[in-house]
Amino acid sequence: MDYIIEMAGITKVFPGIIANDDVTLQLKKGEIHALLGENGAGKSTLMSILFGLYKCEKGVIKKNGETVHINGPNDAGKLGIGMVHQHFKLVHNFSVLENIILGAETVKYGMLKLDNARNHVVELSKRYKLEINPDALISDITVGMQQRVEILKMLYRENEILIFDEPTAVLTPQEIEELMHIMKNLVEEGKSIIFITHKLNEIKAVADRCTVLRKGKGIGTVDVASVSKEELSEMMVGRKVNLSVEKAERQTGDTILKVENLTVNSKTHGKALVNNASFEVRAGEIVCIAGIDGNGQQELTLALAGMLEPDGGRVFLEGKEITRSDIRSRGLSHIPEDRHKHGLVLDYNLAFNLVLQNYYTPRFQKRGFLRFGEIYKFADNLIENFDIRCGQGARTVARSMSGGNQQKAIIAREISRDSRLLVAVQPTRGLDVGAIEYIHRQLVAERDKGKGVLLVSLELDEVMDVSDRILVIFEGKIVADVVPKEVSYQDLGLYMAGSSQRKNA
């Protein structure tokens, strides 16, 4: 059978690790082909080879049966191959329009011509329901909007082979549903899609076939309609995975976090992004803030973590009012939404990243000098306990690790701080089912130790399964305070859309 793309016997080696070990992937024309695997299994590496970002040591790539040589993204583009990367490739001080056309600009008499490009981008955004503001700066738009820009970049170039690397990791449930519809429309138009994801529901919803990688090796390719989610997860991690969250009834104690009338205004237009929000988190409970992306979750959590100055309101931790300057030292751990911007120093190695919050304590320094032996011993322990996959152990540079393993490193660091309150923003974003199962267990374990957990999630399944109490945020206001077993997915969606408001004790 002829395939539009065939990658045969691909091997790629990095220092200390074989990222792809004799992997074969065959893409049919007009299909959605899922690529599934644990964090660090080699999925993004394999697609980076197809897109020309890496060169493989062994193997061949064929398009329509003919061997091709891809020495860079320009070669991939000429072959009609486009890629939406897991970590966006955007210029933050450029506009949306400038990012979309970058590298494919129209120039006349040495002058950049934007009118036709603008019209085409606007038409594409409407056609595919990816509404954007062409003149907005990337630095000023949400992560979800940045994802739309990445997709439009690929559509603008009229690529016929589309690689989506974790495209739904930062999208809301409604946006994910729209993207699934877009992907189906694209294959009906004759395009072919490789879809990297950890989300088994999405594979079952849109994929025709699925190739599974485990620790760099190809485990097999299956027809999605003929396998269950449980079988896919077992292929991926090599063991049975519990897809539901097991936890006992909560045993709540004293109030750990109390937020009174917190307000954060936009620095550009003065609108309240967090609007007079008040709530509590008690010891021994997981409280989840649910909402559509862009409704103030980011500003709320950054204010709580001391990374943003609120414009009004008060925050109390264990009964004591705290200010921005002392919030982190007073018993709060924070897993941020953007692991690159706020979670890691990418050019530091893993050991240094794991002690960023504690390097000045007596355990890790003496008379102003770092105790490197203790730092690496501590890091090795966390790497083992949290199953962080890294080619050179604690000396691995954070930038070189897969996104999921970067996330595990942040979670390991913040949980190890043993704070009374854990603020976890999208803690399982981009993680595979095995890692998600582990992180959920960690959150429940922190709760069962008598800590307070404030979880922010866009995943409705996670919201309903993990939380003890749900606070719904809409346009910066807390519009509902509900218990998961007393609310339906439909009701939750209505609250998130601002259709109804309700307060429960």
N, C-alpha and C positions, 0 to 999 in steps of 0.2 A: 504493500500500500504506500502511496506517496503522501508525505507529510509536508506541510508548509514550512515547518521548522523541525529539524532533527538534531539533537545534541547527543553524540555517541561517545561513550567511554571518557567522559570529561574528568580530569584530575587536576586539582588545584591545591598547592601546598603553601602554607604560611609558616613562619617560624614557630616550631613546636606543635603544629597541628595540621592534619590533612583535612581541609575544608570540604573538598569534593573528592570522592574516592571511586573512580570508574563509574560515574553516574550517566545514565541515559534518559533522555526526555524527548518524547515525540508529540508534536502538536499538530492536530488535524485542522484543516481550513474550516472556519466557521464554527469552532467549538470554544467553550470556556473550560480550560484545563486548570484544575486546582493543583497547587504545589504546597504540600503539607509537611510539617516537621517541627520538632522542638526548637526552642531558641538555640542558635548555634549549630543547627543541623546542616547548614550549608545552602539554604534556599536562596538568600539574597546574593551570596557569592556566585551561585550558578547563574542567576539572572544578570548579575553584573558582568559575567563573562559574555553572555549573549548580547549585552548592550555595549560591550567594548571597554568597560572600565577596568577589567582585569584580563590578563592573558593566561590561558590554561597551560599546564605543562604537557598534558596529553589529551588526546581526543580530537574529534572533528565536529564542525557545525555545517549542516546542510540546509539550504533553502530551496524548496521545490525540487529536492533530489540532487542539487548541485552543491558541491563544497564551496563554502565562502570563507573569507578571512576578514575578521572584524578587529581592526587595530585601534578603534576608538569610537566614541559615540557618533561622530560624523559618518563613519562607515555604516554603523547600525542604522542611522537615519536614512542614508541612501538606499538601504535594503528595506525601508519601511517599518523599522523596529523602533518603538517608543517605550518609555518607562516612566512610571510614577514611582518615585523613590519613597522608602519608608521615612527617611529623614529628608525633609524637603530641600531641594536645590534652588533656593530663591535668594535674590539680592534684596535685602531688607530696606534699603533706602531708595529702591526703585518702585515705581507704581506697578499696579496689577498688570496693566496693558504692556508696560515695558518688559516685565518678566515673561509674559506669554510670548512675545515676539522676539525675545533675545536670541540672537543667532540665526533668525529667519526674517530679518528686517528687510523692508523695501526701501531702497535708496534711489533718489533721482538727483542728478547734478550734485552729488555729494551731500545732499540733504535727506534727513530721515523723513519718510512719508508715513504719517500715522493715521490719516483719515480712513483709508480703505481697511487698514488693519483693525482700527477701532470698530468699524461697522461689522467686520467679519467676526470679531471676538464677541461683540454684543449679540449677534445672530446665533452664534454657537451656544452662548450661555443661556439664551432663551430656549433654543431647540432642545437642549439637554437638561433644562431645569437646573442650571448651575449659576444662578443669578449672582453677579458680582458688580462692584463699582470699579470701572476701569482706571479711575484716577486715584483711588485710595493707595496709600503706601503700604507695602507688605508689613512694615513694623507696626502699623495701626490696626490690622485686621486680626480676627480670631484664628486659632489653629484650624478650625473647620473650614473657614474661608480660604486659608492658604492651601488646603487640600484641593479645593475646587480649582484654584489657579493652576496647580500641578496637572490636574486632569485636562484642563483647557489648553495647556501648553502642548500636550500630546495630540489632542483633537485638532488644534490649529495646524499642525504639521501633516495632517491627513495620513498618519501611520496606519498600516494594515495589520501589524502584529503589535498588540498592546500588552505591556507587562504592568500589572498592578501589584506593587509590593506593600502589603498590609494597608490597602486603601481605606478601610473602614475604621482603622484604629482610633481616629479622632473625630468620627462623625456621630451625630445623634441617631437614634433609632429611625426617625423619619428620613434623615438624609441617607442612611444605609439602604432603606427600602427604595428610595429614589435611585441610588447608585445601582442596585441590583437590576432595576428596570432599564436603566441606561445601558448596562452591560449586555442585557438580552437584546436590546435594540441594535447595539453595535454589531453583534454577531449575525443578526438578521440582515444587516447591510453588507455582510461578507467579511467582516473583520474577525480576527482570531485573538483570543485573550488567554494569557497565562496569569493566574490569580493566586498570589501568595497570601495565605491567611492562616490564622490559628483557630478561627471560629467555625466549628463544625456545622452550626446552623446555616451559615452562609454557603458553605460547600454544598450542603444538601439542597439549598434553595436555588442555586444557579449553575453549579458545575456539571459538566457532562462526564468527565473523567477526572481522576485524581492520582497524582504520583506522590508517593510518600518517601521522605528522606529521614534517616536516623543516623546521627553521628557521622554525617558525611557520605553515607552509603545509600543507594537506592534500594528501598524495601520492596517496592512493587507499584504497579499501576492498576487501578480498579475502576469499574463503571460505578459511578456514584449511586445510581438508582438501586444497585444490587447489594449495597453494604449499609450497615447501621452506623450511627455516630459512635457507638461503643466499640465497634470493630475498627473504625478509623482511628480512634484514640489509642487503642491497643497497638495497632500497627505503628503509630507515631512514637509512643514512649516505651513500647516493649513490655507493658504490663497492663493489668486492668486499672482503669481510672474511675474514681467515684465522681460522677458529674453533678451530684447534688451536694449541698452544704449541710454537714451534720453539726448541730449544736444544741446544747441543753437550753432550757428556759433561762432567761437572764435573771441574775440576782443583783439588782441595782443597789448602790450605796449613796454616798454623799455626792453633791454636785461638784464636778471637777472643773468644768468650763461654764461660765455664765457670760453671755453676750447681751448687752443692753443697748438698744437703739443705735446699732452700728451703721454708719453712713460713710460711703466712699463716693466722691464725685468724680466725673470725668475731667481730666486735665484739659481737654480740648473744647468741649461744649457745655460743661457745667452740670450736665444731667447726672442724677444720682444713679450710679451703677449698683451700689448696695444701698437700699432705701429703708433706713430705720429698722434694721433686722434685729430681732431679739429671740434667743433660744438658750437652752441648757443642754449639757451633756453630763450624764452621771457616771460614776464609777460602775463598771460591770455592764456597760451597754455599748452597742454599735449604733450610732445615729448616722443615717445617710442623708446627704443633701442631694436631691434629685432635681433635674431640670434640663431643659434644652440648652445646648451650649450657647454661651454669650448672654446669659441672664444674671450675671453677677457672681457666679461661683468662683471664678478666678480671682477677682478683686477681693472677695470675702476671705478666701483662704490665704491670699498673700498678706492681707491686713492682720489676720490671726497669727501668721508666721513671722510677723515683724519685718516683712519685705516691702510693705506699702503703708504710708501714713494715712490713717483714717481721717475723715473730715468731721466726724462726730461720733458720740457713743463711748461706751466703756467696756473693757474686757477684764473679767476676773478669772484667775486660775487658783483653784482651791481656796476661794474666799478672799484672795488678795488681788487688788487691782494692779494690773501690769501695764507697762508702756511698751512702745515699740523697741526701745533700746535693750530691755532686759527679758523679753519674752522667751527667747531660746534658752537662756540660762536658767529659767525658772520652771523647767520641766515640760517642754513641748517638743515632740519630734514631728518632722514634716517630710512627707513624700510628695514632691512637687509634680505638677502636671507636665512641665517641660523638663525632661531629664537633662537635656543638653544645656539649656539656658540657666536653670536654677538648681540642678541636682549634682552635677559633676564638673570637675576641672578636667576637660578631655585630654589634655596633654600631660597630666599627672598619671603615675601608674596606679594600679588598683589599690595597693596598700595605702598610699597617701590619701586617696579618695575615701577610704574606709575610716580614716581617723580625722577627717576634716573638722568635725565638731569637737573632738576631744584631744587633739594633739598637744595642747598646753597642760594637760592634767599630769599629775605625778607619775602615772603609769607610763606615759610616753615621752616625758622630758625630765631632765635633771639639771638644775642650775642653768637653764636656758638652752641646753643641748638636747636634740632629739635622741631618743633611745631606739635606734633602728631595729635592733633585735626584737624588742617588745612589739614594735609596730608590725613587723613582718609575721611574728608569731600570732598576733591578734588577727591579722588579715588572713593567714592560712586557715585559722579556725573558722572564720566566717565563710570563706570560700567553700570549705567542706560542708558546713552546716546548711548553707543555703544553695548548694549545688551550682555555684557560679562557674560557668564554663569559660576558661581563659587559657590560651596557648602557653603562656609563660608564667602561670601562677600569679602570685602577688605582684610580680614585676611587669605584668602585662599593661601596656598603655591603654587607658580607658577608651580612647578614640577607636582603637582597633577591635573592640569587642562588639558582638551583635547587640542590637537594641534591647532585646529581652534580657540579656545578661547584664547590660548596663543597669536596667531596671532592678534586677535582683540585687545588684551591689548597693543601690540606694536604699532598698528596703532592708537589707541586712544591716547597713550602717544605722538607720534610724531606729529599728527595733532594738538593736544592741545598746542604744543609749539609755534604755530602761526609764524612759520618761513616764509621767503619770497620764499624759494625753498624747495620742497619736493622731495627727491629721494626715489622712491618706487621700491624695487626689489622683484618681485614675490609676490605682496601684497595679492593676492587671493589664493595662493597655499594652497591646503588642505581645502578650505572653501566651504560650501554648497551654493546652488543657492541663498537662501535668504540673506546670508552674502555677497556673491559676488555682488548682486544687491546693497546692502547698501554701500559697499566699493567703487564701481564704482561711486555711487552718491556722496560720500565724495570726491573722486578725482576730479570730475567735479565741485563740489562746491568750492574746493580750487582754481581751475582754474578760476572760475567765480568771485572769490574775488580778482582776479588780481595777484595771485601767479603763479610761474612757477612750473610745475610738470615734473620731469624726471622719466618715467616709464620704468622698465626693465621687459620683460615678454617673456616666451617661448610659451604662448598660442596664437595661430594665431588669434582666434576669439577675444580675448581681445585686441590684437595689433590693429586689424582692427576696432573694435567697439569703443574703448575708446580714442585712440590717435588722435591728430590733425595733427601730423607730425610723420613720421617713419624714424629713422636712422637704417640702417642695418649694423651690424658689422660682419666681416669675418676675421679670423686670426688676430684679433686686430686692423683691419683697418675699418674705416667707408666707406663702398663701395656704399651706396645709401642713398639719402635724398628725400623721396617721401611723397605724400599726399594720405591717405587711399583711397579716392574715385577715384584716378587716377591710382591705381595699383591693380592687381588681386592677389588672393591667389597664383596662379601658378608663377607669376612674382616674388612675394615676396619670395617664396620658392627657386627660381633660384638665387636671390641675396644672400639669406642665405647660399646657397651651394657654392657660389663663382663663379657661371657660368657666371654672367654678372655684370657689374658695371655701376652705373649711379649717376649723381649728379644733383639735382634740387635746385633752389633757394628757 
